[in-house]
C-alpha cells in the first residue's frame, strides 16, 4: 500500500482519537459535584415544570428569560417526574460536550489539528464552562447553540447547502426562544449570510421565519426587561472588564475574583489582539465573520447603554457567554498565526496554551471546593439528621425553595408578618410551597410553638423581628451552617391555654 493511501486511512483515526479524548475528558470534568444540591434558580425551573405550560408562559412576563428552555426542561425531564440533580443537569452536560466538539471542528478547519486540540482543551477546562455545564439553566445550552450555528455559518459562507440552511434556521429560532442574549449571535450571522445568499428565495423565507419567531417574543421581552431594568436601576452597571473575565476564565459573580482570572484575561486579550491582526492580514469572509461576531455585539451594547442609560447589572456578565465560541476560534487564529509567521515564537504559543490550561484547572479546583448551593446544602444537612422531619421555619426565599425541593413532606412556616402585636406565618408543606394546591393557612406564633421542636433557617448573623419574637418564647441553639445561611434548633414550651 502506498504511503499516500496509508496517510488517508490514518488521518480519520487520528482525528477521531483527538476528539474522542477531548470529549471523554470533558465528561470526566463534569462528574465532580454533579449531584450537589440545586440552588434557587434551578429549583425555580423545577417548580415551573411542575406547574406546567400555562405557568411557564405567564412567568416569562416577569422573568428575563424566554419560555423556550423551561419548556424544554418540562419535556426532557418527563414533565418534572424526578427531583434528581442528574436528571435536571444532563442537558447542560450534553451541551458542554457539543460545544467542545463543535469549537474543535471549527478550529481544525481553519488552523489544523494541534491548534484545534489546544482550543478545545481550553474551552473544556474554562471555570465558567465548568460552572454552567453543571447547572440546570439555559446558559450552557446557549453556548452550544452558538457554537453549532457558528459552524453552520462558517460552512454556508463558503457555499450554499439547503440542509445547512434549514439547520441554521432551526438553531436560530431555538436560540432566540432559549435566551434573549442569543440575538447577539443571530443578528451578526444573518447579516453575513444575507450578504452572501439574499438573492435566493429560500433564504428570504429563512430570515422571515427567524424574524417572525423573534417578534412572538416581544410582549414577554418588553414586559420582563422593563421590570428587571427598574429592579436593577441602583446596581453597578456591567463593565468591559467583567465581560472579559467571563469570556476568558470564570464568572466572578458566581465564585469571586482571583489572580488566576486576571492572568487568564491578560493572555486571552493579547491573543485576541494578535487574532484581529491576522484577520486584517488574511481577511477571508469566514475570518471576518468570527471577528465581527465578537466585536459588534459588545460595541453595540456599550453604545446603546451610553445613549439610552439602560444597562445590564454587573452580575449578568454571563449574558455575553454566547460569544465564547467566537472568542475561542479567534484564539485559535492567534496561536496559528504566531506559529506560522513567527516560528521562533512557536514554543511561546505552546507555553501560553499550557499556562491557560493550568490557570483553568486551578479555577476548576476552586469551583469544586465551593458550595454551589448553600441553601440546598443546609436543608440537605437537616434532612440527613435523625430529626430531619421536624417542621421548619424559613426566613429566606432561597431556603424556602430548598426546603420544598429536599424536604417536600415537611411542615413549613414562611412569610412572617406582624399583624398588630401578633406575628403570623403562612403554613404549608414543602411541596405545597413549590406547587400551591389551594389557599395557604395563616397561623400565629402560638401555633408554631405547639410543634415544640423545630428548625429555624435564616441568613447568618442577621437579626430580624421574627427571630426576636421567636427568641422571646422559645430557646434557640445554633446548628449547622452552610455559607451565608445557618440553622437553629428551636425548642418551645406549649403556649398557655
N, C-alpha and C positions, 0 to 999 in steps of 0.2 A: 504494500500500500504506500502511495506517495506521501511525502511529508505534508503537502498541502491538504490532502484528504484527512490525514491524522489531526491536523490543526482544526479543521472544520468540525470533526467529531468531538475533539477535546474541549473546544470553546463553550458549547452549551453546558457541558457538565461542570466546567469551571464557573460559569455564570450561575448555574443553579446552586452550586456549592456555596458561593458567597452570599447569595440572597437567603438560602436556607439557614446559614449560620447566623445572619443578622436577625431573621425572624424568630429563630429559636431563642437567641439571646434576648430579644425584645420580650418574648413571653415570659422568660425566666425573671426578667427585671420587674415584671408586673405582678408576680406572685406574692412578694412580701407585703403583708398587711392588707391584702386584697379583701379579706373578710373582716377588717376593722369596722367598728360601728359607723353607721351613716350619720352625716351631720344634717343640720336643719334643712338646707336647700334640697338635699337628696330625699329626705323624708317627705318634704313638701311634694316632690314629684310622685312618690308612692301614694300620698294622700289624694292627689288629683286623679291618679289612675284608678284608685278605689271609688272615687266619686263619679267617674265616667265622662263621656264625651261632652255633655252639656256644661259640666263644671269646668272642663278644660277650656272650652270656648269662652265662658264667662270670665275666667281667670285672666285671660290674655288682655282684657281691657285695663287691668291694673298691673300686670306683670310685664317687665321689659323684655320678655321672650315670647316669640310667636308660638302658636299651639302645636306646631309640627312635631317637635321632639317629644312632647308629653304624649301625643297620640301614638307615636312610635313606641314609647315605653309601654303604654297601655296594651298595645298589640303584642310586643315581643316578650313581655313578662306574663303572657297568658292572662291578661286582664287583672294584673296585680294579684296573682294567685299565691305569691310567695313573699316572705319577708327576708329571704336570704340576701346578704350583700352581694354574693357572687351572681345571683340571678339578675340583679339590677345593674351591676357594673360590667358584665361581659360585653355589653355593647361598646363601651369606651375602650376596653382592652382590644377588641377586634378592630376598632377604628385606629388605634395607635399602630397596630400591626400593618394595616392597609397603608397608613401614612408613610411608614418607614419603607415599605416595599415600593411604593409609587415614587417617592422622592429619590430613592436609589435608582429607579429605572430612568427618571428624567435626567439625573446627573450622569448616569452611564452613557446616555445617548450623546451628551454634549462634552463630556470630559474624560470618559474611559473608566475602566474597572476600578483602578486603585483609588482615584478621587471619589468615585461613587460610593465605595465602601466606607471611606472616611466620613463622607457627608451623612450616609445612613447611620453610622455609629454615633456621630454627634447628635443627630436627631433622636435616636433611640435613648440616649443617656441624658438628654436635657432634663433637669429637675422639673421644669414646668410641664413637660410631657409626662413625666412620671406621676406628677400630682393629678393632672386632669385625665390621665388614662385609667385612674383608679377612682373615678368619681361618676356617679350616675346622673350626669348632666350632659348638655349638648356640646360642650366646649371641644372635646377631642373629636367628636363626630364631625364638627365643622372643619377642623384641621384636615381630616381625611377627605372630606368632600372638596376642600380647596385643593388638596394635592391631586386628587383624581381629575378635577376639572382643569387644573393647570397642565397635566399630562395630555389630556384630550385637546386642549387649546394649542399646545406645542405641536401636536401632530396635525391638527387642522390648519395651522398656519403654513405647513409645508404642502399639504394637498387636501382636496375635498374628499370626505368619506361620509356617506349618508348615515351609516350606523353610528359613527362617532358624533355626528351632528345630533342625532336623536339622543345619544347618551349625554352630550353636553346640555341639551335642553332639559332632560330629566334631572341631572345633577343641579342645575341652576334653580329649578323650581323647588326641589327638596331643600337645597341650601338656604334659600330665602325663607322657607317655612320653618326651618330649624333655628335660624338666628338672624336678626336684623343686620348684624355686622357683616353678613355674607354679601351684602350689596357692594361692599368694597371690592370683592373678588369679581362678582358677575358683571359689574359696570365696566371694569377695565377689559375683561375678556370679551364682552360684547362689542366694545369699541374696536378692538383689534380684529375680531372676526368679521365685523361689518365692513371694515376697510378691505378685507380680503374676499368676502363672499356675498356682499349685499345684493349683487345683481341676480342671485339665484332665488327663485320664488320660495323654495323650501326654507331658506334661511330667514326670509321675511316672516314666514309662519313661525319659525322658532323664536325669533325676537318678540313677536307679538304674544306668543304663548307665555314666555318668561315675564314680559311686562304685565300681562293680564293677571298672572298669579301674584305678582308683587302688589298690584292695585287692590286685590282682595284683602291684603293685609293692612291697608292704610287705616281703616277705622280702629283696629286693635292698636296699631303702632302709634297713631297720634294720641289716643287716649292714654295709653300706658306711658309713653315717653313724656307727655306733659306732666303726669303725676310724679314720675321719677325725677324729672328736672327740678320740680318745685321742692321735692323732698330732699334733694341733694344740693340745693342752692347755696348752702353755707359751707359745703365741704370743699377741700382743696382740689382745684381742677387738675385733670390729668396732664402730666408733663412728658416731654420727649424722652427724658431720662427713664421714667417708669416704663414706657413702651420698649425702650432699648433693653432694659433689664428683663422684661418678659420674653422678648424675642431672642435674647442671647443666652439666658440662663434660667432664671426662675421668676416667679411672681412674688415680690416682697410682701404683697398684701396677704399672702397665704402663709409663708413661713419666714418672714423677716429679711432685713438687709444683711449682706455679708460681703467680706472682702472677695470671696470667690466670685460673686456676682459682678463686682466692679471689674476684676481682671478679665473675666469672660467677655464683658461688654466692650472693653478696650480692644481685645483681639478681634472680635467679630466686626466691630466698627472699622478697624484697619482693613480687614479682608473685604468688607463691602466697598470701601473706597477703591481698593485695587480692582474689584469686580466692575465698578462703574467705568474705570479707566479701560478695562478690557472690552467692555461693551462699545465704548467710543472707538476703539481700535478696530474691532470686528463687529460692526453694527448690523448683524442679521436681524430679521424681524422677530425671530424667537428670542434672541438675547435681549432685544429692546423690550419685548413683552415682559420678561421677568424683572427687568429694571423698573419699568413703569408700574408694574403690579405692586412693587414695594413702595416707590416714591410717591405716586399720585394720591393714593388714599390718605397717607399721612399729611401731605401738603394740603389736600382738600379739607381735612378735618380741622387743622390748626388755623387755616384761613377762615373757614366758616365760624369757628369758635371765636376768633378775634373780632369778626364783623358782627356776629349775632349776640355775643355774650353768653351763648349756651355752650356748656362744656360737660364732658363726662367726668365723674369724680375719680380721684387718684386710685381708688380701689378697683376700678373697672378697666385696668390696663389689659386684662385678658381678652377684651373685645377685639384687640388687634392681633391676636394669635392666629387668626385666619391667614395672615400674611407670612406665617412661618415657613411654609413650603418654598415660597419665592426667595426668602432670606437664605435658606439652606442651599438652594440651587445657585444663587449668586455667590455664596461662599465657595461652592464647587468651582465656579468660573474663576474666582480669585486664585485658589490653590493651583488650578490647571495653568493659569496664565503665568504664575510665578515659576512653576516647574519648567514650562516650555520656553519662556522668554529669558529667564534668568537661571540657567542651570546651576549656577553656584549657590542659589538660594533653595535648591531642592531639599536639602536637609533641613532648612529653616521651616519650610512648609510642613514637613513631617513633624518637626518639633512643635509647631503651633497646633497641629491636629492632636498630638498626644497631650499637650497641655490642656486643650479644651476638653478632651475625654476625661482627664484626671480631675479637672475642676468640676465637671458634670457629675462624676462619681462621688466626689466629696459632697456636692449638693444633694444627690440622691440619698446618701447615707444620713445627712442631716434631716431630710424629709422623713425617712424611715424611722428616725428616732423621735419624731414629734407625734403628738396626739392629734390626729386629724379632726376628730370629733370629741372634744371634751365632754359635751353634753351626753353623747351616746356612751362614752366610756364610763361616766359616772353612774348613769342609770343601769348599765350592764353590771357594774360592780354591786349595785344594790340588789339586782336580780339574782346574782350568784350567791348571795348570803342566805343563811338559813331563814332569816326573817324578811326575805325579799318580797314577800307578798303583803307586807304592811301597806296601808294607804300612804299616798304621797301628797304632800303639799308642795306645789310648784310655784315659784315666784319669778319665773322667766319663761318666755315663749319657747326658746330652744329646748329647755328642759322638759316642758310640757309635751312638745312634739316627740322628744326622745322617749319619754315615758309611754306615750301612745304606741310607739313603734316596738319597744322592747319589753314593756310590761302591760300588754293590752288588756288584761283582765283585772289589773289593779285599780282600786278606787282612787280617784284623783281629785284634789281640791285645787282650783285655779282661779285666776282673775280676782284677787282680793279687792274689796271695795268697802269704804267706810260709808255707812248709811246712818246718819245721826251719830250716835255714840256706839254703834254696833258695827263690827267687822263681819262681812259676809264673803262667801266663796261660791263659785259655781262647782257643782258636784257631778262628776261623770266617771265612767270607767276610762282607762287609757284609750281603748279603741274608739269609744264614743267621742272622745276629744278630737281624734283624727277624722272620723266619719260620723257626723251627727245623725242620730236616728230619730230625734224628737227634741222637744224643748228641754233645756238643761235646768236642773234643780238649783235653786239658790238657797244656801244654808248658812246658818250663823256659826260663830266660833264655838258656841256651846255644842253644836252638833259635831264639830271637828273633835272636840275634847272627848266625846263619847267613844271615839275609836281607841282611846287610852295610849296606844303606842303607834307612832307614825314616823315617816321620814319627811324632813323638810329639805328641799333642794333650792339653792339660790346662788347668785353671784357671790364669790368670796369677798369678805371684808366690807360688804355693803349693808348698812343698817337701814331698814325701812319701817314704815308704820306697821306693816303686817307682822314683821319679826318682833318688834317691840310689844305688840298686843299679844302675840303667842307666848313670848317670854314671861308676860305678866301672869299667865295662868298655867304654864307648862314648863318643864325643865328641858333645856336644850343641851345636848352633849355633842361635841364635834365628832364628825365621822369621816368617810372617805372624801378625798379632794382630787379633782381632775382639771388641770389647767385653771381657768378663771372661775370654776364652779366648785361648790362644796355642798356636802350633805350633813345634816344634823339629825341625831337620834332624838326624837321628841317623845317625852313621857308626860302624860296629862292625868290628872285626877278627874273623876267624873264631876260634872257640874252639879251644884246643889239643886235639889228638887224644888 
